[in-house]
Structure formats: structure tokens, C-alpha cells
């Protein structure tokens, strides 16, 4: 093969020599750079430590851990939510769940003006019934008696002794001006009572007293007494 090389034309021999040089240079570059890449890709002990530091460790449910200078207790409180964060500088013993402080026997919450936060201080009342009390009071137009809480389904009756009524000023319904749909929104006026009111106005003119409706089977004496504080003429 070497002998045949010398029989080639001079120009062909030059081309072959150039190609061989290029191949040799390429192999040299690959050899040199490949060794450096192997070394650069190898993980040093320091790199391994750095990589592991980003790996989130396993924490037990009750573990207290630090993240961005705030300590959390990874345990849900009575409401099912995680307790609020405390400062890392705050003593651990001072971090306790914030339960509502209940009022004592003989103390009272004013039913007409209390919000859900105040109502939850009443023994036997939590978030659910506190919300129900406020919602029903809004539908009524204000409470005039603590006994109206009996109208809330499953209401804890023992809680009533911690509630009181002061300066009741219920919202009034003008039975001579409101439409049937507006009247029946009140808890004490259903569709049939609202229709009896509108029918009386159409047949007899304005209503001057709830006693005008006493002949209607939809207005027995107990309903008239319950509705009286909420109507005007």
C-alpha cells in the first residue's frame, strides 16, 4: 500500500497528506478536551454536599422547623388550619393555639350588635352557630327576643342564658307598599301570608292593623304576635 502511494500523482499525494493531518489534529483535540470534560463532570465531595443541601429532609408531623426565619408547628389546630407562624426569637413555650376565650356565668353578649367573633365567646357556640345567628338576624331585621334563637335548627338552648337583648330596633316592613315577592322574604311571612296581605289590599284597601288579617286562616294569633314588631302601615 505504501508502494502504491508513491505511484500516485503529486497532487493526489498532497491531498491525502492534508487529510491525514486534519484527522490527526482532530483526534488530538478530542483527546485533550475529552479528558478535561471528564474531570469537570466528576462530582467533588464539596459538590455532593452542595447538591444534598437542596434536598428537603423528612420531618415528622410534630417537628418544629425553621424556614426563612419563621418557625411553624406542622400540626393543625382546632379549626383544621395550620397555626399561625411565630417569630424565631419568640420563646417556644409562648406559642400556643389561639382558642376563643369563653365568657363566664353571669356575663352576657348583646345579641343585636354581636358579630361572629363575639358570639363565639359564648359557651356552646362555635363558628357554625355564630354564622347562623348573624344570618337569621339579618333575615328577621333584628332580634326582639332571645327566644327567637329557638327557630334556628338544633340551636344549643343552654347558650341562650349568655345572650341578651338591648335597645331592640327591628327593621320594619310596610305591608301596604311591599310586593308579594318582597313580603315573603321575611321568615314570618310565607307565600300564602304574603298573598293574603296583597289580596286584602286589593279588595279592602290599605291595612291599618294586623288585626285586619285575623279572619284569614294564614294569620292565627301567634303569627300576628310574632310579626307585630316587624310591620308598619
Phi, psi and omega per residue, in radians:
X1 nan -0.724 3.098
X2 -1.110 -0.644 3.138
X3 -1.130 -0.697 3.129
X4 -1.143 -0.510 3.139
X5 -1.048 -0.650 -3.104
X6 -1.349 -0.262 3.090
X7 -1.498 -0.166 3.109
X8 -1.241 2.800 3.065
X9 -1.167 2.733 -3.077
X10 -1.065 -0.689 -3.138
X11 -1.153 -0.653 3.138
X12 -1.196 -0.660 3.133
X13 -1.102 -0.643 3.126
X14 -1.117 -0.738 -3.139
X15 -1.081 -0.765 -3.112
X16 -1.142 -0.722 -3.137
X17 -1.105 -0.698 3.124
X18 -1.113 -0.769 3.131
X19 -1.088 -0.720 3.127
X20 -1.123 -0.659 3.120
X21 -1.135 -0.735 3.135
X22 -1.089 -0.755 3.125
X23 -1.096 -0.719 -3.134
X24 -1.139 -0.710 3.124
X25 -1.144 -0.742 -3.140
X26 -1.085 -0.750 3.114
X27 -1.105 -0.645 3.121
X28 -1.155 -0.737 3.129
X29 -1.119 -0.759 3.135
X30 -1.076 -0.728 -3.125
X31 -1.102 -0.773 -3.102
X32 -1.217 -0.828 -3.102
X33 -1.263 -0.557 3.137
X34 -1.095 -0.698 3.123
X35 -1.130 -0.681 3.132
X36 -1.180 -0.677 3.138
X37 -1.134 -0.658 3.122
X38 -1.079 -0.708 -3.138
X39 -1.215 -0.650 -3.099
X40 -1.266 -0.514 -3.130
X41 -1.400 -0.275 -3.125
X42 -1.263 2.407 3.134
X43 -1.483 2.199 3.052
X44 -1.476 2.850 3.087
X45 -0.968 -0.629 3.133
X46 -1.169 -0.707 3.127
X47 -1.140 -0.677 3.120
X48 -1.092 -0.720 3.113
X49 -1.124 -0.705 -3.139
X50 -1.139 -0.726 -3.139
X51 -1.137 -0.729 -3.128
X52 -1.191 -0.442 -3.102
X53 -1.182 -0.367 3.126
X54 -1.553 -0.095 -3.136
X55 -1.430 2.153 -3.072
X56 -1.249 2.147 -3.136
X57 -1.302 2.827 3.091
X58 -1.398 2.301 3.122
X59 -2.077 2.469 3.046
X60 -1.280 2.766 -3.088
X61 -0.968 -0.638 -3.080
X62 -1.644 0.083 -3.085
X63 -1.202 2.417 3.013
X64 -1.744 2.130 -3.074
X65 -2.286 2.807 -3.041
X66 -1.819 2.311 3.041
X67 -2.543 2.161 -3.101
X68 0.833 0.818 3.038
X69 1.107 0.373 3.064
X70 -2.232 2.366 -3.121
X71 -1.786 2.281 3.104
X72 -2.027 2.542 2.964
X73 -1.748 2.000 -3.011
X74 -1.417 1.033 3.109
X75 -2.459 2.254 -3.127
X76 -1.198 2.568 3.102
X77 -1.552 -2.904 -3.025
X78 -1.117 -0.425 -3.119
X79 -1.548 -0.007 -3.141
X80 1.551 0.036 -3.140
X81 -1.880 2.710 3.116
X82 -1.239 2.443 -3.087
X83 -1.106 2.731 -3.085
X84 -1.188 2.649 -3.104
X85 -1.226 2.674 3.024
X86 -2.115 2.759 -3.135
X87 -1.166 2.572 3.136
X88 -1.134 -0.412 -3.128
X89 -1.501 -0.207 -3.115
X90 -1.305 2.391 3.119
X91 -1.045 2.469 -3.082
X92 -1.076 -0.634 -3.088
X93 -1.163 -0.369 -3.105
X94 -1.470 -0.097 -3.101
X95 -1.609 1.801 -3.115
X96 -2.319 2.653 3.086
X97 -1.062 2.543 -3.092
X98 -1.659 1.494 3.069
X99 -1.443 2.545 3.092
X100 -1.130 2.364 3.140
X101 -1.419 2.126 -3.108
X102 -1.420 2.536 3.100
X103 -1.307 2.826 -3.072
X104 -1.685 2.940 3.100
X105 -1.030 2.332 -3.109
X106 1.675 -0.297 3.078
X107 -1.577 2.693 -3.059
X108 -2.381 2.710 3.002
X109 -2.017 2.293 -3.124
X110 -1.300 2.057 -3.004
X111 -1.155 -0.645 -3.039
X112 -1.206 -0.534 -3.019
X113 -1.953 -0.091 -3.053
X114 -1.307 2.441 3.000
X115 -1.674 -3.092 -3.075
X116 -1.119 -0.584 3.133
X117 -1.116 -0.787 3.122
X118 -1.184 -0.654 -3.115
X119 -1.174 -0.529 3.141
X120 -1.263 -0.144 3.044
X121 -1.435 -0.146 3.123
X122 -1.403 2.242 3.094
X123 -0.995 2.296 3.134
X124 1.623 -0.118 -3.127
X125 -2.000 2.142 3.059
X126 -1.950 -2.774 -3.076
X127 -1.094 -0.692 -3.070
X128 -1.106 -0.968 -3.095
X129 -1.237 -0.518 3.051
X130 -1.069 -0.744 3.107
X131 -1.179 -0.700 3.136
X132 -1.123 -0.683 3.121
X133 -1.076 -0.802 -3.128
X134 -1.149 -0.782 -3.113
X135 -1.102 -0.749 -3.120
X136 -1.217 -0.636 3.080
X137 -1.080 -0.647 3.104
X138 -1.188 -0.667 3.105
X139 -1.167 -0.687 3.130
X140 -1.205 -0.593 -2.977
X141 1.675 0.318 -3.127
X142 2.014 2.570 3.112
X143 -1.496 2.500 3.017
X144 -2.029 -0.152 3.131
X145 -2.679 2.482 3.077
X146 -1.126 -0.481 -3.123
X147 -1.140 -0.264 3.086
X148 -1.162 -0.303 3.081
X149 -1.159 -0.354 3.081
X150 -1.109 -0.353 -3.125
X151 -1.375 -0.144 3.042
X152 -1.515 2.210 -3.052
X153 -1.034 2.267 3.068
X154 1.100 0.407 -3.129
X155 -1.153 2.366 3.130
X156 -1.239 1.906 -3.013
X157 -1.161 -0.477 3.139
X158 -1.125 -0.348 -3.118
X159 -1.327 -0.284 -3.054
X160 -1.138 -0.490 -3.092
X161 -1.244 -0.181 3.086
X162 -1.690 0.033 -3.088
X163 -2.037 2.607 -3.119
X164 -2.522 2.817 3.107
X165 -1.968 2.278 3.082
X166 -2.375 2.284 3.061
X167 0.911 0.950 3.141
X168 -1.146 2.212 3.094
X169 -2.346 1.317 -3.061
X170 -1.169 2.686 3.088
X171 -1.302 2.321 -3.032
X172 -1.644 2.573 3.048
X173 -1.911 2.192 3.081
X174 -1.510 1.802 -3.025
X175 -1.254 -0.178 3.116
X176 -1.621 -0.181 -3.074
X177 -2.039 -0.525 -3.050
X178 -1.319 2.574 3.117
X179 -1.365 3.019 3.130
X180 -1.037 -0.791 -3.127
X181 -1.134 -0.625 3.118
X182 -1.250 -0.644 -3.129
X183 -1.177 -0.720 -3.026
X184 -1.310 -0.062 3.068
X185 -1.273 -0.380 3.138
X186 -1.301 2.446 -3.109
X187 -1.022 -0.450 -3.091
X188 -1.637 -0.015 -3.136
X189 -2.179 1.884 3.062
X190 -1.572 -3.000 -3.089
X191 -1.068 -0.761 -3.058
X192 -1.204 -0.645 3.089
X193 -1.217 -0.695 3.092
X194 -1.111 -0.677 3.125
X195 -1.193 -0.640 3.104
X196 -1.114 -0.654 3.111
X197 -1.157 -0.843 -3.110
X198 -1.177 -0.603 3.098
X199 -1.172 -0.695 3.125
X200 -1.115 -0.749 3.128
X201 -1.078 -0.685 -3.114
X202 -1.216 -0.622 -3.062
X203 -1.593 -0.604 -2.995
X204 -2.110 -0.095 -3.131
X205 1.644 -2.882 -3.069
X206 -1.048 2.598 3.070
X207 -1.530 2.309 -3.135
X208 -1.827 -0.333 3.139
X209 -2.815 2.691 3.077
X210 -1.140 -0.334 3.071
X211 -1.122 -0.356 3.074
X212 -1.118 -0.359 -3.086
X213 -1.772 0.100 -3.012
X214 -1.179 -0.372 3.122
X215 -1.357 -0.231 3.099
X216 -1.382 2.371 3.140
X217 -1.154 -0.275 -3.137
X218 -1.496 -0.071 -3.137
X219 -2.212 1.249 3.032
X220 -1.217 2.924 -3.061
X221 -0.998 -0.654 -3.115
X222 -1.183 -0.605 3.096
X223 -1.225 -0.698 3.104
X224 -1.077 -0.722 -3.134
X225 -1.166 -0.707 3.138
X226 -1.203 -0.612 -3.059
X227 -1.459 -0.367 -3.023
X228 -0.930 -0.760 -3.106
X229 -1.193 -0.179 -3.016
X230 -1.929 0.108 -3.093
X231 -2.119 2.713 2.998
X232 -2.482 2.900 -2.995
X233 -2.221 nan nan
